[in-house]
């Protein structure tokens, strides 16, 4: 099983930047899709960005052009560069790994990191 640990969250003013990291306990080379999700109080969890093992990326409409997802297989790490942050980006951000192991598809989740954007 893969374990994930996020870091990099914090408090930032609107217009600022943060970079989140998600470190996996094992090699991420064979992880089919890794993604960032967020959940704000009283709202449903939503996809922020995802990246496949071949490097194909996908973004939620609200972050397109501002956020960039990447992965470094040599460091078993996925990143989320967040620029031009807005108060509505405030949420707990979690990373996810979707992979095939022991004949079934599995999902691993990190514990989350808080991002707070002040106006």
N, C-alpha and C positions, 0 to 999 in steps of 0.2 A: 504494500500500500504506500501511496505517496502522501507525505505530510507537507503542508505549506505554511509559511510564516511571512506575514506582511510587515512592512515597516515604511516609514517616511511620512506618515500623516502628521497633522498639526494644525495650528491656527495661522491663517494668512489673510491679508487684506484683499479685498476685491481688486482684480487686475494682476494679482501676484501669481507665482508659480510654485508647484511642488512636484517632486518625483517620488512615486511609490515604487517599492520593490517587493517582489514575491519570490522567496527562495524555497526551492523544493528539496526534499530530503534525498531524492534520487535523481538520476539523469532525466532530463526533460526531452531528450532527443526523440523518444518514441511517444511522447504525449501528443495526442492528435490535435487537441484544441486547448488553449489556455485562455482564460478570460478574466476581466475585472467586472464586478457587479457592485452596485451601491444600493443602500437602503436608507432613506431619510425617515424620521419619525412620522408615523401615520401614513406612510406611503408604501407601495409594493416595491419589492426588489426589482431593479432594472439592469439590463446589460449596458455597461459603459463601453467596453471594447473587447475584442477577442483577436487571437492570432493563432493560425494553424501551424503545424509542424513544417509546412513548406513556406511559411511567412505571409500567407494571405491574411489581411486584416479586415476587421469589420467594426464599425462604430455606431453608437446610438446617435440619433439625430441631434440631440441637444449638445453633444460634445464634438461633433465633426468640425474640423478646422482648428480646434483648440487643444485637443488631447492626442497623444501619440503612444501607441502600444508597441513594445518591442520585446524580444527575448534573446538572451545570450545563453546558448546551449553549453558553452564551456564553463559557465558559472551556475548553471541550473537555475537561472533567474529570469523572471519576466518583469518588465518595467511599465510604468504608466507615467509619462511626462504630461503634466497638466499645466497649461498656460492660460492666461486671461481668465482666471478663476472668477466665478460669480457666486453670490450668496446662495443661489439655488443649487450649487454644487455641494453644499454641505450635506454630509451623509457619512455612514460607515461604509468603507470600501473593502470588499473581500475579493480574494482571488480564487479561481477555480481551475481545476485540471480535469479534463475529460479524456479518458484513455481506456484502451482495451487490454485487459489482463486476466489471465486464468479463465478464458473463454467468455467473459462477460464485460460489458461496458461499465465503467466505474466513474464516480465523481469524487474528487477530493476538494475540501474547502479550507481556507485559512480562517483564522479567528477574527480577522477584520482590523482595520485601522481607521481611526476617526479623522475626518477632514472637516474643518470648520472655516468658512470664509466669511469674514466680517465686511459689512458695508461701509 
